[in-house]
Amino acid sequence: MLFRRSSEENPGKKAGILERLKNALGSTKDNLVNRIESLISSRREIDNDFLEELEGILLGADIGAPATTRIMSDIRAQIKAGLVKTPDDVRTAIRKQLLSILQTSCNTGAAVHDAPQEVWMVVGVNGTGKTTTCGKLAARQAQGGHRVLICAADTFRPAAIEQLAVWAQRSSSELIKSKIGADPSAVLHDALAAAGARNVDLVIVDTAGRLHTRSNLMQELEKMKRVAGRKIEGAPHEVLLVIDATTGQNGLSQAKEFMKAIGITGLIVTKLDGTAKGGVLFGICQDLRIPVRYIGVGEELEDLLDFSPEAFVDSLFSEKPGSLLNIP
């Protein structure tokens, strides 16, 4: 059974998504692309000062050292080979490298599963929008005709359970919860038992807002993974890390710790509409090769978008939406 994105979208819908992406990524565009454009327009030739300033722009946009090194090495190699001759050529080279970084990551790991019943664990630190994202995921999948059950395993925060109850009602999803302070693994066990009895297609598990530096909390997540695997073969089928884009490079540090502790199959990057640090996506993809599944560009249900590398890069560099997707 497929739970991932549908590629059967009409051109009008794609164009609308690209326009929303352009608006949401305005601050990131200002911090990255517009600064690159300003540099290019002010120089007639490529020299060491040009390259040093360009490197500083990439680092300042939170792209990160490894991704910046990759881009700069590629540009220098192309200059040496005579393929990049002018500042305008540099723009094209950067765009291609940024797209390549995202595409390589998104081709890593399975994006679809054939399991008749799936379990998605959603993890992350407090304040990233994790619980709201769980609700949006449930609503999206329910709209796609799937029977969804939400497991409220963040038993330390009453507000999280209340939020999920609202989302469950809105999406006609089922909700399994317990008393405040209950063992999260026990709640998950009950949710998976209920899912089996009720022929649920997808179980979305909201976990407590982990501080990635707290080893005991990471151990609890590991226990939940074991419980899921014992109840349903192959579970959890996705372990999705929610990252707040406004945290910049701290988001990369979080991803590394979660990857080390429990493994991550995909990322959901939220709050891209409120930051100039959207470049962190490139750093995470370059460093960890973790595919970005969804991005959040607002508070409404429709503001959780399937991630497209082409649309993301296109929205940063293009004045006209859709040039990379052949949309008129």
N, C-alpha and C positions, 0 to 999 in steps of 0.2 A: 504494500500500500504506500502511495506516495504522499508525503506531507510537505515537500519542498515547493519552491516557487513554480508557477506556470509560466512558460515562455510564450504562450499564446495570447499576447496582448496586442491590442490594435494600436496603430501609429498614434492616434489621438491621445490615448492613455499614456503612451510612452512620452510623448511630448509634454503632457501635463506633469508627469513625474519629474522630467528633466527641469522644467521651469521651477517647480517647487524646490528641487535640489539647488538650483542656482541661487534662489532667494535664501535658502537655509545656510548655504556655504559662503555667504557674502563676506563674513569676517575672515574666514580662512583664505578666501581669494585675495582679499586686501593684504593679508600678511604674507602671502606666498607669491601668487601669480602677478599681482599688480606691482610688487616690488621687483620681480624679475623683469617685467615689462619696462619699468622705469629705468632699470640698469641697462637693458638692451637699447632703449631709445637714446640713452645719453652717451653711448660709445659707438665708435665706427669700426673698431677692431678688437680682437680678442688678445689681451695681454695678461700678464700675471696678476695685475691689480684687478682686472675684470674677473678672473677666475677666483681670486681670494674673496672678493665681495659677493660673488655668486654663492660660494660655499657658506659664507656667513648668513645669507638669506635662507638657505635650505635648513641650516641648523636652527636658526631663529624661528622657523615655522614648525618646530617640533618634529621634523622628519626623522631626526636621530642620526647618530654618527655612522652606523653601518650603511644605512640607505644613502646618506649623503656621500659617503666614500664611494659607493657603487656608482652613483650618478656622475660624480666628478671624474672617476677613473674612466668611465665610458666616454665622457666628453673629451678628455685629454687624449684618449686613444684615437678617437675620430678626428681630432685636430691633427694629430701626427699622421694619420692616414690620408689626410686631405679631404675628408668627408664633411667636416665642419669647418667652414671658412669665415663665416660672419656671425655677429651677435644674433641675427635672426635664425641662423642654423641652430644655435644653442637652444632656443625655445623649443624647436622641434625635437631635439635630442632629449631634453628634459621630459617633455610630455611622453615620449615613447618609453622612457625608463620608468616613469611613475606608473604608467599603465602596465608595464611588464611586471613590476613588483606586485601589484594587486592581482594580476591574472595568475601569476605563479602560485600565490597563496590560495586563491579561490579554486585552483585545480587540485589542491591537496586535501585528501580525505573524502569520505563519502558525503554527498549532499542529499541522497535519497536512500531509503531503506525499503526492503521488501517484507519486513516483519508485519504480521497481522495486527500486532499491538505494540505501540512504541512508548518509550519513557524518555522524556527530556528533563534533565536536571538543569536548573537555572541558578547560577552562582554569581557572587560578586560582593563587594564591600558595601557598607551602608551609604546611602545617598546617591547611588548610581541610577536609580529608577528601576531597579530589578523587579520589585513586586508589580509595579504598573506594567512593565514589559511582559511579565507572565500573563497578566490579564489581557493584554493586547494580542499576545500569541494565541491564547485560548479563543478569543473572539474571531481572529482571522481563520483559524482552523475550523471553528464551528461554522463560519460562513461558507467554508469550502465543502460542507456536507459531512464533516467528521464528528464523531461523538467524542467529546472531550471531558476529561475529569481533571480538576485542579487539586493538587495536594498542598495544603497550607502547612508546610514543614518549618516555617519560621515561627516557632512557638514562643519566641522571646519578645515579640513585638505585637501587641494587640492590634495596632493600626494596620499591620500587614494582613492579618486575617480579615479585618473589616473591609479593606480594599478588595481583597480577592472575592469576598462574598458579593460585593457590588458587581464586579466583573463577571462572576459566574452567573448572576441573574441576568445581566445584560446580554450575555452570549448563549444563554440556555445551556451552560455547562454544569456539570455536577461538581460539588465541592466536598472534600473530606478534610475535616479539621479536628482539633482536640483542644484541651484546656491549655491555658498559658503555662509555659514551663515544662510541657510534656516532652518526652524523648522524641526528637525528630525522626529517628529511625523507626520507632514504633508507629508513628503517624504514617510514614511512608509505607510500612508493611500493611497497615490497614487499607490505605488507598489502593495499593496494588491488588490486594485481595478483592476489594470492591470492584476494581476495574475488570478483573477476570470474570466476576459473577455477573456484571452488567454489560458485558460485550463492548466495553469502551475501546475506541481506536487509539487514543492518545492520552497519556498522563503527563501533565506539566507540573513539575515539582518546584515550588518556591522554597529556597533554603534561607537560613538566617544570613543577615548581612555580615559576612566574614571580614574580620581584620586579617589580611593575608600574612601578617607577622605573628599571629597567634596559632602555634602549632596544634594545640588541643582542639581548636575549632576545625582545623584542616583534617585532623584525624576523624572528627565526626563526619565530615563529608566523605571520607574514604569508607567509613562504616556504612553510610547510606548507599554508596555505590555497590558495596557487597550485598546489601539487602536487596537492592533492585535486581542484581544479577541472579540471585537465588530464586526470586519470584518469577522473573520473566527472562527467557533466554535472550542473551545479547544486550540486556539493559545495563546501564542507560545507553540508549542509542545516540543521544546527543548530550554533551555537557557544555552548556552555553554560558560563557562568561560575559556579564554585562559590565561595560566600561563607560564611565563618564568622560566624554571627550574634553571637557573643560579642565581635567586634571593633567593633560599633556603627558609628559614622559613618566609621570607617576603611574599612569595607566599601563605603560609598558612594564614597569616593575611589578605591578599587580599580576599581569598576565604571566610573567615568568614564574612567579611564586605559585600561582594556581596550576600552571602547566607542570611544574615540578611535583606538586603534591598529589594531584588527582587526574591530571590530563584534561585537556580542553579540546573539544572537537570543532568549536566555532565561536565567533565573537558577535556580540550585539553592541554596537557603539551608539550611545545615546547623547542627547543634548548638543548635537552638531550645529544646531541653529543658534546656539548662544555662545560660541567660542571662536577664537582665531587659531585654535590649536588642532584643527582637523587633520593636519599633517601627520599626527601621531598614528593614523591608520597605516601610512606607508612604513613607518618605523616598526610597528608591530608585525606587519606582514613580512617585512624583510628579515627581521630577527628570528621570528618564531614559526613562520610558515603556517600560521593558523588562519583558516578562511574566515572572512567576515560574512556572516549570514544575513544580518539585518542592520539597518541604521535608523536611529530615531532623530526626527527633525521637527518635533513638536509634541504637544500634549494629547492630541486626538488620536483615535484608532488608526485613521488613514495616514498618520505621520510616522508609523513604523513601516519602513520600506524594505523590500527585498534589495539586497546590495548587488549592484552591477558595477564592476570596475570601469567599464566603458562610460557609463552614465556619470559616475563620480568624477572621473578625470575630465570628461567633456564639460561638465557643469562648471568646473574650475577655469578651464581655458577658453571656452567658446562664448562668443557673444550671442550666437544663434544656437538654441538648444537643438541637439539631435544630429550634429554633423557626423559624429562617429557611428550613429545608428541609422544613417541614411533616412532620416525623417525630414520631409519637406517643411 
